Amino acid sequence: MTVAEVVTEVLKDRLFYDDSGGGVTFSGGEPLAQISFLKELLAACRACGVHTAVDTCGYASREDLLSVATLTDLFLYDLKIMNDDKHHQYTAVSNDSILENLKALGAVHNNIWIRMPIIPGVNDDDENLEATAKFAASIPAVRQVNLLPYHKTAVFKFKCLRQTYRLENVPDPLPENMEKVRQKFCTLGVIARIGG
């Protein structure tokens, strides 16, 4: 699709945005992987007065991330695991640039929501939760952390693609455990919400 075609689709819901205070969110995959197209889309939406959000994992070039900062009203920034070795084990990439990019973004943008999937046995241990909360609290631009209960939606997709889904046997987190995680973040001075 062209930028104009996407914007035409976005504007079909303008009444809803105006009524709800919402707007358009660019996610993916990773929207920063198509940086030129993303910049044009953000600029076009901004010109139409539509609120813009970018949902990113932060694994992108710092230059690309910062280049869209002035065109974006809200960043939804994924954090999964603070320990680099464990992050690499589960995602196949280091988190060094992800964490450094978040710090750099926080220095130039003032509206970031961290989104953290809570995956039992993977990233819900006290050490990781405390490290994540402290890191989030160290960046004043982080307005809240959305704690997202792990779910198995991707299992079917992986099977269709004939790929192995390594977390198939991971249970969904219990509601009471999600509340404990939320309270841990709040105790460390971070606004945290379950879901979002």
C-alpha positions as CSV (number, residue, x, y, z in Angstrom):
1,M,0.0,0.0,0.0
2,T,1.0,3.6,-0.5
3,V,1.2,6.1,2.3
4,A,-1.9,7.8,0.9
5,E,-3.8,4.5,0.9
6,V,-2.9,3.7,4.5
7,V,-3.8,7.2,5.7
8,T,-7.2,6.9,3.9
9,E,-7.8,3.7,5.9
10,V,-6.7,5.3,9.1
11,L,-9.0,8.3,8.6
12,K,-12.0,6.1,8.2
13,D,-12.0,5.7,12.0
14,R,-11.4,9.4,12.7
15,L,-14.7,9.8,14.5
16,F,-13.7,7.0,16.8
17,Y,-10.3,8.6,17.5
18,D,-11.9,12.0,18.2
19,D,-14.4,10.5,20.6
20,S,-12.0,8.2,22.4
21,G,-8.9,10.3,22.4
22,G,-7.1,7.5,20.6
23,G,-5.3,7.3,17.3
24,V,-3.2,5.0,15.1
25,T,-0.6,2.6,16.3
26,F,2.1,1.3,14.1
27,S,3.3,-2.1,15.1
28,G,4.3,-5.3,13.4
29,G,6.6,-7.2,13.3
30,E,8.9,-4.2,13.9
31,P,7.7,-0.9,12.3
32,L,11.3,0.5,12.5
33,A,12.3,-2.2,10.0
34,Q,10.5,0.0,7.3
35,I,11.8,3.3,8.6
36,S,11.3,5.4,5.4
37,F,7.6,4.3,5.1
38,L,7.0,4.7,8.8
39,K,8.4,8.3,8.8
40,E,6.1,9.2,5.9
41,L,3.1,7.6,7.6
42,L,3.7,9.3,10.9
43,A,4.2,12.7,9.2
44,A,1.0,12.2,7.2
45,C,-1.0,11.3,10.2
46,R,0.5,14.2,12.2
47,A,-0.6,16.5,9.3
48,C,-4.1,15.2,9.7
49,G,-4.1,15.7,13.4
50,V,-4.2,12.0,14.3
51,H,-2.5,10.8,17.5
52,T,0.4,8.5,16.6
53,A,1.9,5.6,18.5
54,V,4.8,3.3,17.6
55,D,5.0,-0.1,19.2
56,T,8.6,-1.3,19.0
57,C,10.9,-3.9,20.6
58,G,13.7,-1.3,20.4
59,Y,16.0,-3.6,18.4
60,A,16.8,-1.1,15.7
61,S,19.3,1.5,14.9
62,R,19.3,4.3,17.4
63,E,19.3,6.8,14.5
64,D,16.1,5.3,13.1
65,L,14.4,5.2,16.5
66,L,15.3,8.8,17.3
67,S,14.4,10.0,13.8
68,V,10.7,9.2,14.5
69,A,10.6,10.6,18.0
70,T,9.3,14.1,16.9
71,L,6.6,12.4,14.8
72,T,5.3,10.1,17.5
73,D,3.0,11.0,20.4
74,L,3.4,7.7,22.3
75,F,6.0,4.9,22.3
76,L,5.0,1.4,23.3
77,Y,8.4,-0.1,24.1
78,D,8.7,-3.9,24.7
79,L,11.0,-5.1,27.5
80,K,11.3,-8.8,28.2
81,I,14.4,-9.8,30.1
82,M,17.1,-7.7,31.7
83,N,19.9,-10.2,31.9
84,D,21.7,-10.2,28.5
85,D,22.6,-13.9,28.5
86,K,19.0,-15.0,29.3
87,H,17.6,-12.4,26.8
88,H,19.8,-13.9,24.1
89,Q,18.8,-17.4,25.1
90,Y,15.1,-16.7,24.6
91,T,15.2,-14.1,21.8
92,A,18.4,-14.9,19.9
93,V,19.6,-11.3,20.3
94,S,21.4,-9.2,22.9
95,N,19.4,-6.6,24.8
96,D,22.3,-4.1,25.0
97,S,21.1,-2.0,22.1
98,I,17.5,-2.3,23.3
99,L,18.2,-0.9,26.7
100,E,20.6,1.8,25.4
101,N,18.0,2.8,22.8
102,L,15.3,3.1,25.5
103,K,17.6,5.4,27.5
104,A,18.4,7.5,24.4
105,L,14.7,7.7,23.6
106,G,13.8,8.7,27.1
107,A,16.3,11.6,26.8
108,V,14.4,13.1,23.8
109,H,10.8,11.9,24.2
110,N,8.5,12.3,27.2
111,N,5.7,9.7,26.7
112,I,6.9,6.0,26.8
113,W,4.9,3.0,28.0
114,I,6.9,-0.1,28.6
115,R,5.1,-3.3,27.7
116,M,6.4,-6.4,29.4
117,P,5.0,-9.9,28.8
118,I,5.0,-11.9,32.0
119,I,6.1,-15.5,31.1
120,P,6.1,-18.0,34.0
121,G,9.5,-19.5,34.5
122,V,11.1,-17.2,32.0
123,N,11.0,-13.6,33.2
124,D,8.8,-13.6,36.3
125,D,11.5,-14.2,38.8
126,D,12.2,-11.6,41.5
127,E,15.6,-10.7,40.1
128,N,14.3,-9.8,36.6
129,L,11.2,-8.1,37.9
130,E,13.2,-5.9,40.3
131,A,15.8,-5.1,37.6
132,T,13.1,-4.2,35.1
133,A,11.2,-2.0,37.6
134,K,14.4,-0.2,38.6
135,F,15.4,0.4,35.0
136,A,11.9,1.7,34.1
137,A,12.0,4.0,37.2
138,S,15.4,5.4,36.1
139,I,13.9,6.9,32.9
140,P,11.5,9.7,33.8
141,A,9.8,9.6,30.3
142,V,8.4,6.1,31.2
143,R,4.9,6.9,32.3
144,Q,3.7,3.4,33.0
145,V,4.5,-0.3,32.6
146,N,1.9,-2.6,31.1
147,L,2.3,-6.1,32.4
148,L,0.9,-8.5,29.7
149,P,0.0,-12.0,30.8
150,Y,1.6,-14.7,28.6
151,H,-0.8,-16.5,26.3
152,K,-0.4,-19.2,23.7
153,T,-1.9,-17.4,20.7
154,A,1.3,-18.0,18.7
155,V,1.3,-21.8,19.0
156,F,-1.1,-22.3,16.2
157,K,0.8,-20.0,13.9
158,F,4.1,-21.8,14.6
159,K,2.4,-25.2,13.8
160,C,1.1,-23.8,10.5
161,L,4.6,-22.7,9.7
162,R,6.0,-26.1,10.8
163,Q,8.2,-24.4,13.3
164,T,8.9,-25.4,16.9
165,Y,7.2,-23.2,19.5
166,R,9.6,-23.4,22.5
167,L,7.2,-22.1,25.1
168,E,4.2,-24.4,24.3
169,N,4.4,-26.0,27.8
170,V,4.6,-22.7,29.7
171,P,1.4,-22.2,31.7
172,D,-0.6,-19.0,31.6
173,P,0.2,-16.8,34.7
174,L,-2.3,-17.0,37.5
175,P,-4.2,-13.7,38.1
176,E,-3.0,-13.6,41.7
177,N,0.6,-13.9,40.5
178,M,0.0,-11.0,38.0
179,E,-1.2,-8.9,40.9
180,K,2.0,-9.7,42.9
181,V,4.1,-8.6,39.9
182,R,2.1,-5.4,39.6
183,Q,2.5,-4.7,43.3
184,K,6.3,-5.3,43.1
185,F,6.5,-2.7,40.4
186,C,4.4,-0.2,42.3
187,T,6.5,-0.8,45.5
188,L,9.5,0.3,43.5
189,G,7.8,3.5,42.4
190,V,6.6,2.5,38.9
191,I,3.0,2.9,37.7
192,A,2.1,-0.6,36.6
193,R,-1.1,-2.0,35.0
194,I,-2.1,-5.5,34.1
195,G,-3.0,-5.7,30.4
196,G,-2.9,-2.9,27.9
